[in-house]
Amino acid sequence: MNNIWQELEKPILCLAPMEGVTDIAFRQVIAKAGRPDLFFTEFTNVSSYASEKGRANALERLAIAPTDAPIIAQIWGKNPEHFGATCAALKDLGFAGIDLNFGCPDKHVNKAGGGAQMIRTPDLAVECFRNAVANSNGLPVSIKTRLGFSFINEYQTWLPTLLKEHPAALTVHLRTRKEMSKVPAHFELIPDIIELRNQYSPETKLLINGDIKDRKQALALFERFPNLDGFMIGRGVFENPYCFTDHAPTKAELLNLLHLHLSLYNNSNFEPLKHYFKIYIRDFPGASDLRAQLMTCHSTDEALSFLQRFEQHPENFGGKLEP
C-alpha cells in the first residue's frame, strides 16, 4: 500500500486544518495561488459520521475537489468505535491518509472529550488511534497535537505515548492548549522533540506547526533543523494566500482569487465568507472602502457586483486597483 508520507520529499509543506477556513472552496483558492504538498480537511467529528442523523454533515465536510489531491482527512472525537467506523470509509472517499486531531483547543470540542482533551486521556487516545489504524484499509494514520494541555513539560510524556504507537506522521503545534496562540511558539523545544521521535519511532515523519508564515520561513527552519520532515502553515495563509510559493501577488491577482472564492462558495449562509475578505482586500488605495461595502452584502452575487463596480471605477472607492 502506498504511503503518501513516504512519497513526498522533505521538507513537506502542508496547509494546516482550520475549522471554518479550510473547506473545499478555500482549498481550491489556495491550489490556484500555489498549492502545498498536502491539504487537510476541516475537522470532522467521527460520532457525526457514525450516526445516521449526522452523516450528511460529515460527508459535506469530507467532500474533496480534484485539485485537493493528495489530501488527508482530519477527524476528531472520543469514541474508539466511531473512529473505526469513520476510517473504514475514508479510502473510498478518495483520501490519501487519515489524521487524528488530538490538539484542537476549542472549548466545545474539548468539552465533548476531543481535540486537546485527549492529552488528558492518553489511554483513550491510544485506543482511538489503534481503532483508526485497524480500520484504515491501509491508509497511513497520522496525528496532530500540542505540547500539552496546561503545561509545556507535558510533551515529555505525552509525545512518547503517541510515538510508541508509530504513527505515519506526527505534527506538533509548539504551544499548549492553555497558551492557545497567545504566546510565541516554542521553537526552542524542536531539538528535544526530534530526539524523542528518533528514540521512540524514527520512521515517523515529524512536522512542526505554529508561527510559520510562509515557505521562506519554513525553508529557513529546515536549514536549522534538517532532521525535521515538514511544516504546517496555518494563520500565515491569511497574510498571504501565496505563502506556499515565493511569489509576491499583485492586488489584481488577489482580487482574482476573491472572484474565484466567491464563485466556488455554495453555502447559503453568506456570513462566514466575510471573514476571508481581508485576505484579498488590503494594502491598496480604496481597500477599506471596498471591504466596508462588501461587508454589507448578503450573497455572492451581490459581492461580485460590488467587485465589478470597483474594478471598473476604483476612484469611486477612494483609490485605484494598483498603487
C-alpha positions in Angstrom: 0.0 0.0 0.0 1.4 3.4 -0.9 2.2 5.8 1.9 1.9 9.4 0.9 4.1 10.4 3.8 7.0 8.3 2.4 6.5 9.6 -1.2 6.9 13.3 -0.5 10.3 15.0 -0.5 11.5 16.9 2.6 10.5 19.4 3.7 6.8 18.6 3.4 4.7 21.8 3.4 1.1 21.5 4.5 -1.9 23.8 4.9 -3.0 23.3 8.5 -6.6 22.2 9.0 -8.5 25.1 10.4 -12.2 24.9 11.4 -14.4 27.2 9.4 -11.5 28.0 7.0 -10.0 25.1 5.0 -13.2 24.0 3.4 -13.5 22.7 -0.2 -13.8 26.2 -1.7 -10.9 27.8 0.1 -8.6 24.8 -0.7 -9.3 25.4 -4.4 -8.4 29.0 -4.0 -5.0 28.1 -2.4 -4.4 25.5 -5.1 -4.8 28.3 -7.6 -2.4 30.5 -5.8 0.2 27.8 -5.2 -0.7 24.5 -3.5 1.1 22.9 -0.6 2.4 19.4 -0.8 -0.6 18.2 1.3 -4.0 19.6 2.0 -6.1 18.6 5.1 -9.9 18.8 5.5 -11.6 20.7 8.2 -12.2 18.8 11.4 -14.8 16.0 11.0 -16.5 14.5 14.1 -16.4 10.7 14.0 -19.5 10.5 16.0 -21.3 12.6 13.4 -20.2 10.2 10.7 -21.2 7.2 12.8 -24.7 8.5 13.3 -27.5 8.4 10.6 -28.5 11.9 11.6 -25.0 13.5 11.4 -23.6 11.6 8.4 -24.7 14.1 5.8 -22.9 16.9 7.6 -19.8 14.8 8.0 -19.8 13.8 4.3 -20.2 17.5 3.4 -17.0 18.3 5.4 -15.2 15.4 3.7 -16.1 16.5 0.1 -13.0 17.0 -2.0 -12.2 18.6 -5.3 -9.8 17.3 -8.0 -7.3 20.0 -7.1 -7.1 18.7 -3.5 -5.2 15.5 -4.2 -3.3 14.5 -2.3 -5.4 15.3 0.7 -5.6 14.0 4.3 -8.9 13.6 6.2 -8.7 15.1 9.7 -11.1 13.6 12.2 -11.8 14.0 15.9 -13.9 12.5 18.7 -13.5 10.3 21.7 -15.3 7.1 20.8 -12.9 4.4 19.5 -15.6 2.5 17.7 -16.7 5.7 15.9 -13.1 6.3 14.8 -13.0 2.8 13.3 -16.4 3.3 11.5 -15.3 6.6 10.0 -11.8 5.4 9.0 -13.3 2.4 7.2 -15.0 4.7 4.7 -12.2 7.2 4.0 -10.2 5.3 1.4 -13.3 5.0 -0.9 -13.9 8.8 -0.5 -10.5 9.5 -2.2 -8.2 10.3 0.7 -4.5 9.6 0.8 -4.4 9.4 4.6 -6.1 10.0 7.9 -5.1 12.5 10.6 -6.4 12.3 14.2 -6.9 15.7 15.8 -5.5 15.5 19.4 -4.8 19.2 19.7 -7.8 21.4 18.9 -8.1 24.0 21.7 -11.8 24.8 21.0 -13.7 24.7 24.3 -16.7 23.0 22.8 -14.5 20.2 21.2 -12.7 19.8 24.5 -15.9 19.6 26.5 -17.0 16.8 24.2 -13.8 15.0 25.0 -12.0 15.5 21.7 -9.1 17.6 20.4 -6.6 18.7 23.1 -8.7 17.0 25.8 -7.1 13.7 24.5 -3.9 14.9 26.1 -5.6 14.4 29.5 -6.9 10.9 28.5 -3.8 9.2 26.9 -5.2 5.7 27.3 -8.3 6.7 25.4 -6.2 8.5 22.7 -4.2 5.3 22.2 -7.3 3.2 21.9 -8.8 5.6 19.3 -5.6 5.6 17.3 -5.4 1.8 17.3 -9.1 1.5 16.1 -8.3 4.0 13.4 -5.3 2.0 12.2 -7.2 -1.3 12.3 -10.0 0.1 10.1 -8.0 2.4 7.8 -7.9 -0.1 4.8 -4.1 0.6 4.5 -4.3 4.4 4.6 -1.5 5.9 6.7 -2.7 7.3 10.0 -1.1 10.4 11.5 -1.7 12.6 14.5 -1.7 16.4 15.1 -1.4 17.5 18.7 0.1 20.2 21.0 2.9 20.2 23.6 0.4 19.7 26.4 -2.9 20.8 27.8 -1.8 23.1 30.6 1.9 22.8 31.0 4.7 22.8 28.4 6.6 19.9 30.0 3.7 17.6 29.4 5.3 16.9 26.0 7.9 14.8 27.7 5.4 12.1 28.5 2.6 12.8 26.0 4.6 12.7 22.8 6.3 9.4 23.7 2.9 7.9 24.4 1.9 8.8 20.8 5.2 7.9 19.2 5.2 4.4 20.8 2.1 3.8 18.5 4.3 4.6 15.5 2.0 7.0 13.6 2.9 7.6 10.0 3.4 11.3 10.9 3.2 13.5 14.0 2.6 17.2 13.7 3.3 19.1 16.9 1.9 22.6 17.4 4.6 24.2 19.6 2.2 25.5 22.2 -0.1 24.1 24.9 -3.9 24.2 24.8 -3.8 26.8 27.6 -1.5 29.0 25.6 -3.7 28.9 22.6 -1.9 31.3 20.2 -1.3 34.0 22.7 2.4 33.3 23.2 5.2 32.7 20.6 5.7 29.1 19.5 8.3 27.2 21.5 10.9 26.7 18.7 13.5 26.1 21.4 11.9 22.7 22.0 12.4 21.4 18.5 15.7 19.6 19.3 14.1 17.8 22.2 11.1 16.7 20.1 13.4 15.5 17.3 15.3 13.4 19.9 12.0 11.9 21.2 10.9 11.0 17.7 14.3 9.4 17.0 14.2 7.4 20.2 10.7 6.0 20.0 9.7 6.0 16.4 12.4 7.0 13.9 10.2 6.1 11.0 7.5 8.6 11.9 7.6 11.8 9.9 7.9 14.8 12.2 6.2 18.1 11.3 6.1 21.4 13.2 3.2 23.9 13.4 2.9 27.3 15.0 4.1 30.8 13.9 5.3 29.5 10.5 4.1 32.1 8.0 5.4 31.1 4.6 7.6 28.8 2.5 10.7 31.1 3.0 10.4 30.8 6.8 9.8 27.0 6.6 13.0 26.5 4.5 15.0 28.6 6.9 13.8 26.4 9.8 14.6 23.3 7.8 18.1 24.6 7.3 18.4 24.9 11.1 16.7 21.6 11.8 17.3 19.2 8.9 16.0 16.3 10.9 12.5 17.6 10.7 10.3 16.3 7.9 8.0 19.2 7.3 6.0 22.2 8.4 2.3 23.3 8.6 1.3 26.8 7.8 -2.0 28.0 9.4 -2.6 31.6 10.1 0.1 32.7 7.6 -2.3 32.0 4.8 -4.4 34.9 6.0 -1.4 37.2 5.5 -0.6 35.8 2.1 -2.6 33.1 0.2 0.5 32.6 -2.0 2.5 31.6 1.1 3.5 28.2 -0.3 5.3 30.0 -3.2 7.9 32.7 -3.5 5.6 34.8 -5.5 4.6 38.3 -4.3 1.0 38.7 -5.5 -0.3 41.9 -7.2 -3.5 43.4 -6.0 -5.2 42.3 -9.2 -4.2 38.7 -8.5 -5.6 38.9 -5.0 -8.9 40.2 -6.3 -8.9 37.4 -8.9 -8.6 34.9 -6.0 -11.6 36.6 -4.3 -13.6 36.3 -7.6 -12.7 32.6 -7.6 -13.6 32.1 -3.9 -17.0 33.8 -4.4 -17.7 31.7 -7.5 -16.9 28.5 -5.6 -18.7 29.3 -2.4 -22.1 27.4 -2.4 -23.1 27.8 1.2 -26.5 29.5 1.6 -25.1 31.3 4.7 -23.0 34.1 3.3 -21.8 35.5 6.6 -18.8 33.1 7.2 -17.4 34.2 3.8 -16.9 37.8 5.2 -14.0 36.5 7.4 -12.0 36.0 4.3 -12.3 39.4 2.8 -9.2 40.9 4.5 -7.1 38.2 2.9 -7.7 39.6 -0.5 -8.6 43.2 0.0 -6.0 45.3 1.9 -2.9 47.4 1.5 -4.1 49.3 -1.6 -5.9 52.6 -2.0 -9.7 52.1 -1.6 -9.3 48.7 0.1 -11.0 49.7 3.3 -13.9 51.3 1.5 -14.3 48.2 -0.7 -14.2 45.9 2.3 -16.8 48.1 4.1 -19.1 47.8 1.1 -18.6 44.0 0.8 -19.5 43.6 4.5 -23.0 44.9 3.8 -23.6 42.2 1.1 -25.9 39.2 1.7 -25.0 37.0 -1.2 -22.1 36.1 -3.5 -23.9 37.7 -6.5 -24.1 41.0 -4.6 -20.5 40.8 -3.6 -19.4 40.0 -7.2 -21.4 43.1 -8.4 -19.5 45.3 -5.9 -16.2 43.9 -7.1 -17.1 44.6 -10.7 -18.0 48.2 -9.9 -14.7 48.7 -8.1 -12.7 47.3 -10.9 -14.5 49.5 -13.4 -14.5 52.7 -11.3 -12.0 52.3 -8.4 -11.9 56.1 -8.0 -15.4 55.9 -6.5 -14.0 53.9 -3.6 -11.3 56.4 -2.9 -8.5 54.6 -4.7 -7.2 52.6 -7.7 -6.5 48.9 -8.3 -2.7 49.2 -8.4 -0.7 51.5 -6.2 
